[in-house]
């Protein structure tokens, strides 16, 4: 090699190392961005996913696939349709396979457009729902490919699925980082069962080391590397655990004789994960793929697709760790469904797939076979089809291996395939090793930009909806506040006026009753002097019963007042219910609060108040407005007979009740009697003449006789007075008992006590209804305030999310531009 060639090679290695370093940095930044989105998705804002548009796009793709069924291809076919049911659920969804790093500049959306918050439906490919690739969720039911569950998933469920997808992307980026930092290159040789993969590997290294047969024989991964990596020793290491393998530590592997290799490969019972085969490449150094002088290359022979679901799943996962995929196609079978799915899955990051069509020598119509296979490749991997001269080769590995044993020259087609594979692996290392990682990172970043734009639009729409809801609810809220204030004032005023009316009526009525007790007693018939005591008892009992009756009358007036007040309050409650029913959201909140707070009636009433109301046991506070109030209130609030006065309960008749020592009253009676007698005496002429005759006689009789006459007259007058007093005893009893009862009632504060009692009980009977009305209004206000506060909180979250996703979109765009720059002068690598 000349000095200039060495210098060019060194320069290429420097450029490649710089690109590796930069891409490694950008991959870490992309991973950090995914972690940031995941944390925001979990804690602040569930990422809005465009379910409806993706569903429409998926349906359109399915219809397009159905229309292309005649071509024999199924772009979205899954391994579920074959026997490998685990592959579809574990393999990533297809991405933009036709896109390369050179294509991004043609479809770039500028940062100005991103900052402007453009409509996601109007910005070309970037904001096309079908462009979601890496972060696209597979929301189809696995047991029925036509069942779409997008519409039935809640936002939280979508957020969890999206979080899982982010975690998968982070894991894959870790694998990409490991591949970018790894200086060696790994080539995975894969394909369908019995496609000739092992034969191809043997032909590539000019060494008949891997067993092969007409039937499938490779049961585990066999990694073939140059023996120089093992000190020049050709050995086979059977590895139970790849994570702990160390060729310098014999405890981590089992040496296998070359002669036993076929048995190990064909009959592995899950004892080993992989075989590490250190061998020599029989090519010349400048033609060798394994021993090339500056890059360590490993050829990995894999079990065939559809061998079993576990092996197929492992193969899908293993290809993510591979730099170059060599897909071997049996020319006799073309691309099977599992092969198509594998290529679509590998196309997530690898725009170029190296395809070898083996056993081409057995095909009679080679031109027709070549045309059909190329048509399939054009559908599966358009970029591979565009470079088909370098990436698609029709060979016969078995024939080539036989020629090598016989020492004949290598066929031109096989030689050309070897040169192209060596060039693709060693000379075009950016395309084979870095471009897949760059492609995957840019796909992720484009998805982030799309989702960021979607979430900016979703947040903007949410803010507009919340603002509209707030504007719409403001008049209702203000009206509710006004109604609450006015109704509360009216209810309190009604309560106060009812209590004042009861107090006024009770005071006036009982005062008048106490002043006219004697008039009530006059209704009792007087049986005579001998039944005077019984008469006094009847008079006293009559006055007490009259007082009880009048107190009951006051109670009934209080009951009537309470009933009237409650009827008026029931009208207020009905108006409140109509106000509540005008808003469906208010009804929903009322139902929600019913179970959470237990408020459906008068929750603020104490046990004493409830007992005071005496509502039936089966009644609920909600129907406390219905029914007759008079019976329940009378039974509960009015004092029982005999307890209207503590003093009257113990009153007893006394002797003084029968003797009136009020001489002024007696003297006045007697004086009136004497005056009336005198007037009567002198009013008639015979009586006047008799008096004159008596005076004439007194002048003629002596002093003693006149004295005796005067004494007799006085005695007569006294006897008459006594007789009068005895005859007026019923009036005395009535007068004395009425005065005594009135005095006792006054001393006891009878009128004031009953006025206070009825006022208090009226207040306690009406107050719960007032409280209920006020409380239900307050509940409505609090529910409305809660809704408004919730709207404000959601608007604040939406505003923060709008800012965050707008900034995220800009950061993703800047990082996309930085990743794109890595591909400049890629051909020189």
C-alpha positions as a printed Julia matrix, in Angstrom:
829×3 Matrix{Float64}:
    0.0     0.0     0.0
    1.44    3.36   -1.02
    2.07    6.18    1.43
   -0.7     8.29   -0.07
   -3.16    5.43    0.28
   -2.11    4.93    3.88
   -2.53    8.64    4.51
   -6.0     8.58    2.96
   -6.93    5.56    5.04
   -5.71    7.24    8.22
   -7.67   10.37    7.34
  -10.78    8.3     6.71
  -10.36    6.6    10.07
  -10.06    9.99   11.78
  -13.18   11.29   10.06
  -15.01    8.09   10.94
  -13.9     8.32   14.58
  -15.07   11.94   14.74
  -18.45   10.98   13.3
  -18.72    8.16   15.82
  -17.98   10.56   18.67
  -20.49   13.14   17.46
  -23.18   10.58   16.76
  -22.58    9.07   20.18
  -23.18   12.51   21.73
  -26.34   13.06   19.72
  -27.67    9.62   20.62
  -27.18   10.44   24.29
  -29.0    13.74   23.77
  -31.85   11.93   22.01
  -32.1     9.46   24.87
  -32.11   12.33   27.35
  -34.9    13.94   25.36
  -36.92   10.72   25.49
  -36.4    10.47   29.24
  -37.53   14.06   29.67
  -40.67   13.41   27.62
  -41.36   10.26   29.64
  -41.09   12.11   32.93
  -43.34   14.9    31.65
  -45.81   12.3    30.36
  -45.97   10.58   33.75
  -46.04   13.55   36.08
  -47.48   16.6    34.32
  -49.23   16.12   30.99
  -50.23   12.8    29.43
  -48.87   13.12   25.94
  -51.7    13.62   23.47
  -51.63   10.91   20.86
  -53.37   11.51   17.48
  -55.53    8.41   17.67
  -58.22    9.47   15.24
  -55.9    10.51   12.42
  -53.62    7.51   12.92
  -56.66    5.25   12.85
  -57.71    6.8     9.55
  -54.17    6.48    8.18
  -53.98    2.85    9.32
  -57.29    2.1     7.68
  -56.08    3.71    4.47
  -52.91    1.62    4.61
  -54.94   -1.54    5.13
  -57.15   -0.69    2.18
  -54.08   -0.01    0.06
  -52.57   -3.31    1.16
  -55.79   -5.11    0.26
  -55.76   -3.54   -3.18
  -52.2    -4.74   -3.69
  -52.94   -8.3    -2.58
  -52.53   -9.49   -6.17
  -48.84   -8.54   -6.09
  -48.21  -11.21   -3.45
  -46.73   -8.75   -0.93
  -48.02   -7.75    2.51
  -46.21   -4.72    3.8
  -47.94   -4.81    7.15
  -48.19   -8.59    7.54
  -47.13   -9.87   10.93
  -45.68  -13.1    12.19
  -49.01  -13.83   13.83
  -50.22  -15.13   10.5
  -47.45  -17.72   10.61
  -46.54  -19.98   13.47
  -44.38  -17.42   15.26
  -46.96  -15.6    17.33
  -44.49  -13.79   19.56
  -42.7   -11.83   16.9
  -45.32   -9.24   16.07
  -45.76   -8.17   19.69
  -42.02   -7.84   20.29
  -40.81   -6.48   16.98
  -40.9    -2.69   16.48
  -43.44   -1.34   14.06
  -42.33   -0.47   10.52
  -40.74    2.92   10.02
  -39.99    5.14    7.04
  -37.94    2.58    5.17
  -37.62    4.69    2.04
  -35.96    7.58    3.86
  -32.22    8.15    4.04
  -30.15   10.86    5.6
  -30.04   12.56    2.23
  -33.81   12.65    2.05
  -34.31   14.7     5.18
  -33.28   18.0     3.63
  -36.02   17.7     1.0
  -38.74   17.3     3.58
  -37.46   19.5     6.35
  -39.88   21.78    8.13
  -38.2    24.96    9.2
  -37.87   26.08   12.79
  -39.91   29.17   12.0
  -42.84   26.97   11.04
  -42.35   24.9    14.16
  -42.33   27.97   16.38
  -45.42   29.33   14.69
  -47.57   26.5    15.96
  -48.78   25.52   12.51
  -51.69   23.18   12.04
  -50.44   19.57   12.16
  -52.61   18.73    9.18
  -51.05   21.34    6.88
  -47.28   20.86    7.07
  -46.35   18.12    4.65
  -44.71   14.88    5.69
  -43.43   15.96    9.09
  -46.94   16.54   10.38
  -48.5    13.62    8.55
  -49.88   11.01   11.0
  -48.58    8.2     8.79
  -45.05    9.46    9.48
  -45.11    8.28   13.08
  -42.75    5.34   13.06
  -40.57    4.71   16.1
  -43.08    6.17   18.57
  -46.11    4.76   16.82
  -48.26    2.62   19.1
  -49.63   -0.65   17.87
  -53.17   -0.46   19.25
  -54.65   -3.39   17.4
  -55.93   -6.41   19.3
  -53.43   -9.19   18.7
  -56.08  -11.87   18.36
  -57.99   -9.98   15.68
  -56.04   -7.85   13.27
  -59.12   -5.86   12.25
  -60.11   -4.89   15.79
  -58.98   -1.41   16.6
  -59.08   -0.33   20.24
  -57.94    3.24   19.71
  -61.32    4.77   20.42
  -61.89    2.78   23.59
  -58.61    3.55   25.34
  -58.56    6.26   27.95
  -55.99    9.01   27.98
  -54.18    7.45   30.94
  -53.97    4.1    29.14
  -52.53    5.75   26.06
  -50.02    7.55   28.28
  -48.9     4.25   29.81
  -48.54    2.62   26.4
  -46.59    5.62   25.18
  -44.34    5.44   28.23
  -43.62    1.81   27.46
  -42.77    2.73   23.87
  -40.38    5.42   25.12
  -38.68    2.86   27.35
  -38.25    0.52   24.35
  -36.73    3.35   22.34
  -34.3     4.15   25.15
  -33.21    0.51   25.26
  -32.68    0.48   21.52
  -30.68    3.7    21.65
  -28.46    2.09   24.27
  -27.81   -0.71   21.8
  -27.08    1.85   19.09
  -24.64    3.62   21.39
  -22.9     0.32   22.04
  -22.7    -0.31   18.31
  -21.39    3.17   17.54
  -18.69    2.94   20.19
  -17.73   -0.6    19.19
  -14.86   -0.44   16.7
  -15.63   -3.86   15.28
  -18.36   -4.72   12.79
  -20.88   -7.54   13.09
  -22.53   -9.16   10.1
  -25.69  -11.17   10.7
  -26.39  -13.82    8.11
  -30.06  -14.69    8.32
  -32.95  -15.9     6.25
  -35.59  -18.58    6.06
  -35.09  -22.2     6.98
  -32.76  -24.13    4.69
  -31.88  -21.05    2.65
  -28.14  -21.89    2.69
  -26.92  -19.48    5.35
  -24.23  -21.77    6.8
  -23.06  -22.68    3.33
  -22.74  -19.0     2.46
  -20.63  -18.31    5.58
  -18.31  -21.21    4.73
  -17.96  -19.9     1.2
  -17.19  -16.39    2.41
  -14.3   -17.52    4.65
  -13.1   -20.25    2.27
  -13.34  -22.67    5.16
  -15.74  -25.58    5.39
  -16.26  -25.24    9.16
  -20.0   -24.72    9.77
  -22.13  -27.83    9.35
  -24.77  -27.76    6.66
  -27.33  -30.16    5.27
  -30.33  -30.34    2.99
  -32.48  -30.04    6.11
  -32.31  -27.25    8.7
  -29.45  -27.86   11.07
  -28.39  -24.63   12.79
  -30.14  -24.45   16.17
  -28.2   -21.59   17.79
  -26.2   -18.52   16.85
  -22.7   -19.22   15.62
  -20.31  -16.25   15.61
  -17.32  -16.75   13.33
  -14.32  -14.48   13.99
  -10.69  -14.46   12.95
   -8.39  -16.72   14.92
   -6.02  -13.79   15.45
   -8.42  -12.59   18.17
   -7.68  -15.81   20.09
   -3.91  -15.72   19.82
   -3.99  -17.45   16.45
   -5.64  -20.57   17.9
   -8.57  -22.13   16.06
  -11.1   -23.04   18.77
  -14.81  -23.35   19.32
  -16.2   -21.89   22.56
  -19.72  -22.92   23.62
  -21.02  -20.04   25.72
  -23.83  -20.54   28.3
  -24.13  -16.8    29.05
  -22.98  -14.14   26.63
  -22.96  -11.43   29.29
  -20.28  -13.18   31.34
  -18.21  -14.57   28.48
  -14.46  -13.92   28.58
  -12.16  -15.9    26.32
   -9.42  -15.6    28.93
  -11.67  -17.15   31.6
  -12.29  -20.85   30.83
  -15.05  -20.96   33.45
  -17.28  -18.83   31.21
  -17.29  -21.23   28.22
  -16.87  -24.83   27.2
  -14.33  -25.84   24.56
  -15.8   -27.93   21.78
  -13.81  -30.05   19.37
  -14.17  -29.16   15.74
  -15.37  -32.68   15.08
  -18.2   -32.27   17.62
  -19.33  -28.96   16.19
  -22.02  -30.51   14.05
  -23.65  -32.29   16.99
  -23.59  -29.13   19.13
  -25.08  -26.99   16.37
  -27.78  -29.44   15.41
  -28.79  -30.77   18.86
  -28.45  -27.85   21.24
  -30.91  -28.32   24.13
  -30.81  -24.72   25.31
  -27.55  -25.51   27.07
  -25.63  -22.8    25.24
  -26.64  -19.37   24.05
  -24.04  -19.05   21.31
  -20.96  -20.59   19.74
  -17.81  -18.51   19.29
  -15.77  -19.98   16.45
  -12.2   -18.74   16.08
  -11.01  -19.74   12.62
   -8.73  -18.64    9.81
   -9.96  -17.01    6.66
   -8.28  -18.66    3.69
   -8.5   -15.49    1.6
   -5.54  -13.35    0.93
   -5.21  -10.49    3.44
   -6.33   -7.84    0.99
   -9.38   -9.93    0.06
  -10.24  -11.35    3.48
  -13.33  -10.15    5.24
  -12.42  -11.37    8.72
   -8.65  -10.74    8.58
   -8.69   -7.35    6.86
   -5.99   -5.62    8.9
   -7.85   -2.69   10.51
  -11.43   -3.7    11.46
  -12.48   -6.75   13.45
  -15.39   -8.4    11.64
  -17.65  -11.15   12.96
  -19.91  -13.29   10.8
  -22.94  -14.53   12.77
  -24.8   -17.51   11.38
  -28.33  -17.62   12.78
  -31.14  -20.16   13.06
  -33.65  -19.92   10.26
  -36.81  -17.91   10.51
  -39.89  -19.88   11.55
  -37.81  -22.59   13.23
  -39.82  -21.85   16.33
  -41.28  -18.73   17.94
  -38.48  -18.4    20.51
  -35.69  -18.6    17.96
  -37.48  -16.18   15.66
  -38.02  -13.71   18.49
  -34.36  -13.97   19.45
  -33.42  -13.31   15.85
  -35.58  -10.19   15.72
  -33.95   -8.93   18.9
  -30.45   -9.89   17.82
  -30.54   -7.95   14.58
  -30.76   -4.73   16.63
  -27.18   -5.37   17.78
  -25.92   -5.94   14.24
  -24.22   -3.49   11.89
  -24.83   -5.32    8.6
  -27.68   -7.68    7.81
  -27.04  -10.21    5.04
  -30.44  -11.67    4.22
  -30.24  -14.99    2.37
  -33.2   -15.74    0.11
  -33.89  -19.14   -1.34
  -34.35  -18.49   -5.02
  -36.81  -21.35   -5.14
  -39.11  -19.83   -2.5
  -38.57  -16.08   -2.84
  -39.58  -13.94    0.17
  -41.83  -15.71    2.65
  -44.13  -13.82    4.98
  -41.68  -14.19    7.86
  -38.88  -12.96    5.63
  -40.93   -9.92    4.66
  -41.66   -9.13    8.29
  -38.0    -9.45    9.19
  -36.95   -7.05    6.45
  -39.64   -4.58    7.41
  -38.54   -4.77   11.03
  -34.87   -4.39   10.15
  -35.83   -1.44    8.0
  -36.64    0.5    11.17
  -33.08    1.72   11.12
  -31.33    0.04    8.2
  -32.27    1.62    4.92
  -29.88   -0.7     3.11
  -30.09   -4.47    3.45
  -27.49   -6.73    1.81
  -29.53   -9.43    0.09
  -28.1   -12.67   -1.28
  -30.39  -14.81   -3.46
  -28.93  -18.29   -3.0
  -29.36  -21.47   -5.06
  -29.85  -19.38   -8.16
  -28.23  -22.12  -10.19
  -31.29  -24.33   -9.66
  -33.6   -21.83  -11.36
  -34.39  -22.48  -15.0
  -36.04  -19.12  -15.82
  -33.41  -16.96  -14.14
  -34.57  -13.68  -15.7
  -38.12  -14.21  -14.46
  -36.93  -15.14  -10.98
  -34.64  -12.11  -10.83
  -37.42   -9.79  -11.95
  -39.9   -11.13   -9.4
  -37.46  -10.94   -6.51
  -36.4    -7.4    -7.4
  -40.04   -6.37   -7.51
  -40.47   -7.72   -4.02
  -37.35   -5.9    -2.83
  -38.63   -2.65   -4.31
  -41.69   -2.96   -2.09
  -39.83   -4.11    1.01
  -36.76   -1.84    0.91
  -36.8     0.86   -1.78
  -33.3     2.14   -0.94
  -31.89   -1.35   -1.28
  -33.6    -1.63   -4.66
  -32.09    1.66   -5.81
  -28.6     0.29   -5.07
  -29.4    -3.24   -6.18
  -26.21   -3.58   -8.18
  -24.15   -3.37   -4.99
  -26.63   -4.82   -2.48
  -28.59   -7.55   -4.29
  -26.71  -10.59   -5.6
  -27.82  -13.84   -7.2
  -25.37  -16.62   -6.37
  -25.04  -20.29   -5.57
  -23.07  -20.75   -2.35
  -23.12  -24.54   -2.5
  -21.71  -24.54   -6.0
  -19.12  -21.98   -4.99
  -18.07  -24.08   -1.98
  -17.68  -27.13   -4.22
  -15.53  -25.13   -6.63
  -13.36  -24.01   -3.72
  -12.82  -27.62   -2.64
  -11.89  -28.54   -6.19
   -9.54  -25.55   -6.45
  -11.34  -24.02   -9.37
  -11.74  -20.31   -9.81
  -14.44  -18.37   -8.03
  -17.53  -17.58  -10.02
  -17.83  -13.99  -11.16
  -21.19  -13.46   -9.46
  -19.91  -14.77   -6.14
  -16.66  -12.8    -6.4
  -18.59   -9.63   -7.13
  -20.83  -10.32   -4.13
  -17.76  -10.71   -1.87
  -16.25   -7.45   -3.09
  -19.49   -5.57   -2.57
  -19.94   -7.0     0.93
  -16.35   -6.12    1.83
  -16.8    -2.61    0.44
  -20.16   -2.17    2.21
  -18.74   -3.42    5.53
  -15.23   -1.91    5.49
  -15.11    0.96    3.04
  -18.63    2.33    3.44
  -18.64    2.05    7.21
  -20.77    5.13    7.67
  -23.51    3.65    5.52
  -23.25    0.2     7.07
  -22.45    1.06   10.7
  -23.36    4.68   11.49
  -26.16    5.45    9.06
  -28.59    3.0    10.71
  -28.02    4.67   14.07
  -28.33    8.1    12.48
  -31.49    7.01   10.67
  -33.07    5.69   13.84
  -32.17    8.84   15.8
  -33.64   11.08   13.1
  -36.79    8.99   12.94
  -37.14    9.36   16.7
  -36.54   13.1    16.5
  -39.05   13.5    13.67
  -41.61   11.62   15.74
  -40.86   13.88   18.69
  -41.37   16.94   16.5
  -44.66   15.57   15.22
  -45.92   14.7    18.69
  -44.71   18.04   20.02
  -46.66   19.84   17.29
  -49.69   17.67   18.06
  -49.46   18.5    21.75
  -48.99   22.21   21.09
  -52.16   22.11   19.01
  -53.92   20.0    21.65
  -52.84   22.35   24.44
  -53.95   25.37   22.42
  -57.31   23.76   21.75
  -57.64   22.86   25.42
  -56.89   26.46   26.45
  -59.48   27.78   23.98
  -62.09   25.32   25.23
  -61.39   26.21   28.86
  -61.54   29.94   28.14
  -64.85   29.45   26.34
  -66.18   27.41   29.24
  -65.07   30.06   31.73
  -66.69   32.83   29.72
  -69.88   30.84   29.35
  -70.07   29.97   33.04
  -69.3    33.46   34.37
  -72.88   34.86   33.99
  -74.27   31.72   35.58
  -71.8    32.0    38.4
  -72.58   35.65   39.03
  -76.3    34.95   38.86
  -75.84   32.11   41.32
  -74.02   34.38   43.75
  -76.74   36.99   43.46
  -79.51   34.42   43.95
  -77.72   32.99   46.95
  -77.35   36.4    48.59
  -80.92   37.51   47.92
  -82.47   34.18   48.9
  -80.41   34.01   52.06
  -81.48   37.5    53.05
  -85.14   36.75   52.33
  -85.0    33.49   54.27
  -83.34   35.16   57.26
  -85.85   38.01   57.1
  -88.73   35.53   56.99
  -87.29   33.73   60.0
  -86.93   36.95   61.97
  -90.4    38.22   61.05
  -91.98   34.88   61.98
  -90.27   34.86   65.35
  -91.23   38.49   65.98
  -94.85   37.82   65.04
  -95.04   34.81   67.37
  -93.5    36.78   70.23
  -95.81   39.74   69.73
  -98.93   37.61   69.48
  -98.0    35.43   72.49
  -97.16   38.41   74.7
 -100.35   40.31   73.89
 -102.61   37.27   74.09
 -101.33   35.85   77.37
 -101.17   39.28   79.02
 -104.81   39.89   78.19
 -105.67   36.39   79.41
 -104.0    36.97   82.79
 -105.85   40.26   83.27
 -109.29   38.71   82.67
 -109.07   35.51   84.67
 -111.88   36.68   86.99
 -114.24   36.95   84.04
 -113.52   33.34   83.18
 -114.3    32.25   86.76
 -117.74   33.84   86.59
 -118.8    31.09   84.24
 -118.6    28.62   87.13
 -121.98   28.24   88.9
 -122.07   28.89   92.64
 -123.77   25.93   94.49
 -124.16   27.73   97.8
 -122.32   28.45  101.01
 -122.15   24.83  102.08
 -120.22   23.9    98.83
 -117.94   26.92   98.96
 -114.7    24.86   99.08
 -115.7    22.76   96.08
 -116.67   25.93   94.3
 -113.24   27.43   94.98
 -111.56   24.32   93.56
 -113.69   24.51   90.42
 -112.85   28.18   90.0
 -109.14   27.5    90.33
 -109.29   24.55   87.9
 -111.26   26.6    85.42
 -108.68   29.39   85.45
 -105.82   26.91   85.03
 -107.55   25.18   82.12
 -108.28   28.5    80.55
 -104.6    29.39   80.79
 -103.7    26.05   79.25
 -106.18   26.65   76.47
 -104.82   30.09   75.74
 -101.26   28.78   75.76
 -102.37   26.09   73.31
 -103.91   28.81   71.18
 -100.53   30.55   71.13
  -98.9    27.25   70.23
 -101.29   26.75   67.34
 -100.58   30.24   66.13
  -96.86   29.42   66.25
  -97.53   26.22   64.28
  -99.47   28.16   61.69
  -96.68   30.71   61.43
  -94.11   27.92   61.04
  -96.18   26.28   58.33
  -96.55   29.52   56.45
  -92.84   30.21   56.67
  -91.96   26.73   55.47
  -94.29   27.03   52.52
  -92.55   30.23   51.53
  -89.14   28.6    51.99
  -90.31   25.66   49.89
  -90.95   28.11   47.06
  -87.37   29.35   47.41
  -86.15   25.75   47.35
  -88.12   25.04   44.2
  -86.62   28.1    42.54
  -83.17   26.88   43.6
  -83.79   23.45   42.13
  -84.85   24.97   38.82
  -81.67   27.03   38.87
  -79.65   23.89   39.56
  -81.35   21.93   36.8
  -80.48   24.54   34.19
  -76.9    23.27   34.08
  -76.2    19.61   33.33
  -72.76   19.95   34.86
  -74.33   21.14   38.09
  -76.49   18.03   38.16
  -73.49   15.81   37.61
  -71.54   17.53   40.36
  -74.52   17.2    42.68
  -74.62   13.45   42.04
  -70.88   13.2    42.56
  -70.98   15.18   45.78
  -73.9    13.12   47.05
  -71.65   10.15   47.72
  -68.5    12.06   48.58
  -69.94   14.54   51.04
  -73.23   12.87   52.01
  -75.07   16.17   51.63
  -78.55   15.86   50.24
  -80.49   17.8    52.88
  -79.82   19.56   56.14
  -76.45   18.14   57.07
  -75.77   20.95   59.48
  -78.75   20.14   61.77
  -77.74   18.76   65.11
  -79.32   15.75   66.8
  -81.39   18.0    69.03
  -82.65   19.91   66.01
  -83.57   16.69   64.25
  -85.45   15.5    67.3
  -87.15   18.86   67.45
  -88.36   18.53   63.89
  -89.63   14.99   64.57
  -89.38   13.94   60.95
  -90.55   10.37   60.32
  -87.82    7.76   60.49
  -88.25    6.87   56.82
  -88.16   10.48   55.69
  -85.07   11.94   54.13
  -84.04   15.57   54.29
  -84.71   15.83   50.57
  -88.47   15.43   51.08
  -88.63   17.39   54.32
  -90.43   20.11   52.38
  -93.46   17.91   51.75
  -96.28   16.93   54.16
  -98.3    18.57   56.92
  -96.27   20.41   59.48
  -98.9    21.21   62.12
  -99.17   17.75   63.64
  -95.45   17.12   63.93
  -94.68   20.55   65.27
  -97.56   20.48   67.77
  -96.51   17.09   69.06
  -92.92   18.04   69.46
  -92.71   21.7    70.21
  -95.75   22.5    72.44
  -95.49   21.82   76.16
  -97.78   19.13   77.59
 -100.86   19.97   79.69
  -99.98   20.86   83.26
  -96.5    22.08   82.49
  -97.41   25.56   81.33
  -96.44   26.93   84.72
  -94.34   25.49   87.49
  -96.17   27.63   90.11
  -99.65   26.48   89.07
  -98.62   22.84   89.31
  -98.33   23.19   93.12
 -101.06   25.77   93.89
 -103.36   24.89   96.82
 -106.52   26.54   98.29
 -106.0    28.61  101.43
 -108.34   30.11  104.04
 -107.4    33.56  102.91
 -108.97   32.78   99.57
 -112.39   32.9   101.28
 -111.9    36.07  103.36
 -111.58   39.42  101.76
 -109.72   41.7   104.19
 -109.8    44.48  101.76
 -112.03   46.8   103.91
 -111.98   49.52  101.36
 -113.75   47.19   99.03
 -116.26   46.06  101.82
 -116.79   49.57  103.14
 -117.55   50.83   99.79
 -120.08   48.04   99.33
 -121.75   48.73  102.63
 -121.75   52.46  102.03
 -123.44   51.96   98.78
 -125.99   49.71  100.43
 -126.69   52.29  103.19
 -126.91   55.05  100.72
 -129.3    53.12   98.63
 -131.39   52.3   101.75
 -131.49   55.9   102.79
 -132.49   57.01   99.43
 -135.13   54.4    99.37
 -136.3    55.39  102.81
 -136.6    59.01  101.98
 -137.74   58.55   98.49
 -141.32   57.59   99.43
 -143.8    59.84  101.29
 -144.99   57.12  103.72
 -141.41   56.38  104.7
 -140.74   60.08  105.24
 -143.76   60.5   107.4
 -142.72   57.4   109.41
 -139.31   58.87  110.0
 -140.83   62.17  111.18
 -143.1    60.25  113.46
 -140.11   58.34  114.79
 -138.23   61.56  115.48
 -141.17   63.01  117.34
 -141.42   59.86  119.41
 -137.68   59.93  120.22
 -138.05   63.42  121.63
 -140.74   62.27  124.0
 -138.97   59.02  125.09
 -136.11   58.96  127.47
 -132.42   58.76  126.86
 -132.13   55.09  127.78
 -134.89   54.15  125.49
 -133.26   56.05  122.62
 -129.87   54.4   123.36
 -131.39   50.94  123.33
 -133.07   51.76  120.06
 -129.84   52.86  118.51
 -128.02   49.7   119.66
 -130.74   47.57  118.19
 -130.48   49.49  114.95
 -126.73   49.01  114.84
 -127.11   45.31  115.55
 -129.57   45.06  112.75
 -127.16   46.83  110.41
 -124.29   44.52  111.48
 -126.31   41.42  110.98
 -127.3    42.71  107.59
 -123.68   43.32  106.71
 -122.68   39.84  107.81
 -125.48   38.39  105.82
 -124.36   40.42  102.82
 -120.77   39.28  103.15
 -121.83   35.66  103.33
 -124.09   36.1   100.4
 -121.14   37.67   98.35
 -118.64   34.87   99.19
 -118.52   33.51   95.56
 -117.38   36.87   94.28
 -114.76   37.01   97.03
 -113.4    33.58   96.03
 -113.27   34.55   92.39
 -111.63   37.83   93.18
 -109.08   36.42   95.59
 -108.12   33.42   93.39
 -107.84   35.47   90.22
 -105.66   38.0    92.0
 -103.52   35.26   93.5
 -103.07   33.42   90.19
 -102.29   36.64   88.35
  -99.72   37.55   90.99
  -98.1    34.12   90.75
  -97.97   34.31   86.97
  -96.44   37.74   87.11
  -93.84   36.66   89.64
  -93.02   33.62   87.53
  -92.75   35.63   84.3
  -95.38   33.47   82.7
  -95.98   35.67   79.68
  -92.32   36.31   78.99
  -91.37   32.66   79.43
  -93.98   31.38   76.98
  -93.23   34.16   74.53
  -89.53   33.24   74.67
  -90.3    29.52   74.44
  -92.51   29.82   71.39
  -90.13   32.27   69.74
  -87.23   29.88   70.29
  -89.15   26.86   69.08
  -90.4    28.76   66.07
  -86.82   29.69   65.25
  -85.64   26.12   65.76
  -88.45   24.8    63.58
  -87.8    27.19   60.7
  -84.02   27.51   61.05
  -83.2    24.03   59.61
  -85.07   24.85   56.43
  -83.23   28.13   56.18
  -79.95   26.29   56.8
  -80.83   23.7    54.19
  -81.6    26.39   51.64
  -78.41   28.28   52.43
  -76.37   25.11   52.46
  -77.63   23.87   49.11
  -76.96   27.27   47.6
  -73.5    27.22   49.15
  -72.95   23.74   47.77
  -73.91   24.94   44.3
  -71.56   27.9    44.62
  -68.72   25.69   45.87
  -69.33   23.21   43.05
  -69.2    26.02   40.51
  -66.1    27.46   42.15
  -64.54   24.01   42.16
  -65.24   23.68   38.45
  -63.8    27.08   37.78
  -60.74   26.31   39.88
  -60.35   23.01   38.03
  -60.66   24.85   34.72
  -58.03   27.35   35.82
  -55.72   24.57   36.98
  -56.14   22.69   33.7
  -55.59   25.9    31.76
  -52.38   26.54   33.69
  -51.2    22.99   32.96
  -52.15   23.39   29.3
  -50.3    26.7    29.08
  -47.19   25.16   30.64
  -47.49   22.19   28.3
  -47.92   24.47   25.31
  -44.67   26.23   26.18
  -42.88   22.98   26.99
  -43.83   21.16   23.79
  -43.09   24.22   21.68
  -39.61   24.36   23.19
  -39.32   20.58   22.81
  -40.13   20.87   19.14
  -37.42   23.46   18.67
  -34.86   21.37   20.59
  -35.76   18.29   18.55
  -35.42   20.27   15.31
  -32.01   21.61   16.34
  -30.86   18.14   17.34
  -32.19   16.77   14.03
  -30.11   19.3    12.12
  -27.06   18.35   14.16
  -27.59   14.63   13.5
  -28.1    15.33    9.8
  -24.77   17.13    9.55
  -22.98   13.93   10.61
  -23.74   12.41    7.2
  -21.78   15.1     5.31
  -18.87   13.56    3.43
  -20.15   10.14    4.39
  -18.77    8.68    1.2
  -15.32    9.5     2.41
  -15.75    7.13    5.37
